Amino acid sequence: MRLEILAQLLIFTSHNENFETVQATINAVNLTNNPGGKPHKEPQPERQTYEQAYVRSLFDGIAYRYDFLNHFLSYGFDILWRKKAIRLLREFKPRTILDIATGTADLAIEAVRLQPEHIYGVDISSAMLAVGRRKIAQRRLGSVIALQEGQAEQLPFPDHSMDAVMVAFGVRNFSNLEQGLAEMHRVLKSQGVAMILEFSQPRRTPLKQLYGLYFRRILPVLGGVVSKRRAAYEYLPNTVAQFPDGEDFLKILKATGFQQVKHYPLTFGIATIYLATK
Ligand SMILES: C[S@@+](CC[C@H](N)C(=O)[O-])C[C@H]1O[C@@H](n2cnc3c(N)ncnc32)[C@H](O)[C@@H]1O
């Protein structure tokens, strides 16, 4: 059924609009997000950031459909990616974990497998947190996971208080990426680990083109129909297209002070896990 819808939309969109590749957007790494200072070969457009109030209202608006749409639009891959991300944290045996931009708490809930003492989740959207709190209560995880409102750029936690900090599909939403990463670094204990799971862009043909078609044309339509908030599903490809992924993001992590930075591309490079230590 879902494949049928996708096929119909594919035909519809390719008949009605000139399909543009995402190549232009791959070049959209912001110069200001290149603290290493090496100029890119060509002038790059500014990375567009969104007002935090706008981002909050987008997520407040889709919170009640967020989990369903996440799994539906990613064909369930988001679940596998979060599992893999948590598996990578196992060797660090974190006791206190902070999940930034926790949303409906899927990553925080998955992190319970690491048997930590505490997991804290922060997010700017009260509606997303309300869904997360319901899920935590249903699973009787209230003694391990605590959620609260908070901004990535100003974390409500002391310096050196966390063994692990993590963000899934959140960093590209930060209104100030560098400040958010600096805050992650600040709250980590020495030798602590940061894990970031984020969408990235496949570079190879034909996946690059298929991905561009799905992300730019199909996903906004499907997401818009189900959530009745098309803006939220146009915002998604825009932020992904402009996000400095792969090696570019590793450079930013290093410039923030992180060490041993690594990345693990997932599913043809559609998403990437980044690991770094303090
Ligand atoms: C795509 S959702 C990801 C939610 C969750 N981590 C997951 O894996 O499904 C992005 C979340 O980031 C939150 N967010 C956006 N900007 C933020 C910021 N500056 N500080 C904290 N949370 C933020 C949004 O409210 C939203 O819940």
Ligand as a Chemical Component Dictionary entry (heavy atoms), coordinates in Angstrom:
data_LIG
# 
_chem_comp.id                   LIG 
_chem_comp.type                 NON-POLYMER 
_chem_comp.pdbx_formal_charge   0 
_chem_comp.three_letter_code    LIG 
# 
loop_
_chem_comp_atom.comp_id 
_chem_comp_atom.atom_id 
_chem_comp_atom.alt_atom_id 
_chem_comp_atom.type_symbol 
_chem_comp_atom.charge 
_chem_comp_atom.model_Cartn_x 
_chem_comp_atom.model_Cartn_y 
_chem_comp_atom.model_Cartn_z 
_chem_comp_atom.pdbx_ordinal 
LIG C1  C1  C 0  13.278 15.495 14.618 1  
LIG S1  S1  S 1  12.940 15.646 16.317 2  
LIG C2  C2  C 0  13.935 14.383 17.016 3  
LIG C3  C3  C 0  13.363 13.810 18.281 4  
LIG C4  C4  C 0  14.070 12.587 18.853 5  
LIG N1  N1  N 0  15.424 12.862 19.248 6  
LIG C5  C5  C 0  14.027 11.413 17.911 7  
LIG O1  O1  O 0  15.027 10.710 17.781 8  
LIG O2  O2  O -1 12.968 11.158 17.328 9  
LIG C6  C6  C 0  13.815 17.106 16.698 10 
LIG C7  C7  C 0  13.544 17.620 18.104 11 
LIG O3  O3  O 0  14.477 18.666 18.379 12 
LIG C8  C8  C 0  13.839 19.609 19.218 13 
LIG N2  N2  N 0  14.630 20.835 19.159 14 
LIG C9  C9  C 0  14.806 21.651 18.118 15 
LIG N3  N3  N 0  15.644 22.655 18.403 16 
LIG C10 C10 C 0  16.025 22.468 19.692 17 
LIG C11 C11 C 0  16.894 23.158 20.570 18 
LIG N4  N4  N 0  17.532 24.254 20.173 19 
LIG N5  N5  N 0  17.069 22.681 21.813 20 
LIG C12 C12 C 0  16.413 21.559 22.233 21 
LIG N6  N6  N 0  15.569 20.853 21.432 22 
LIG C13 C13 C 0  15.384 21.293 20.178 23 
LIG C14 C14 C 0  12.449 19.691 18.621 24 
LIG O4  O4  O 0  11.516 20.276 19.506 25 
LIG C15 C15 C 0  12.175 18.226 18.315 26 
LIG O5  O5  O 0  11.515 17.580 19.376 27 
# 
loop_
_chem_comp_bond.comp_id 
_chem_comp_bond.atom_id_1 
_chem_comp_bond.atom_id_2 
_chem_comp_bond.value_order 
_chem_comp_bond.pdbx_ordinal 
LIG C1  S1  SING 1  
LIG S1  C2  SING 2  
LIG S1  C6  SING 3  
LIG C2  C3  SING 4  
LIG C3  C4  SING 5  
LIG C4  N1  SING 6  
LIG C4  C5  SING 7  
LIG C5  O1  DOUB 8  
LIG C5  O2  SING 9  
LIG C6  C7  SING 10 
LIG C7  O3  SING 11 
LIG C7  C15 SING 12 
LIG O3  C8  SING 13 
LIG C8  N2  SING 14 
LIG C8  C14 SING 15 
LIG N2  C9  SING 16 
LIG N2  C13 SING 17 
LIG C9  N3  DOUB 18 
LIG N3  C10 SING 19 
LIG C10 C11 SING 20 
LIG C10 C13 DOUB 21 
LIG C11 N4  SING 22 
LIG C11 N5  DOUB 23 
LIG N5  C12 SING 24 
LIG C12 N6  DOUB 25 
LIG N6  C13 SING 26 
LIG C14 O4  SING 27 
LIG C14 C15 SING 28 
LIG C15 O5  SING 29 
# 
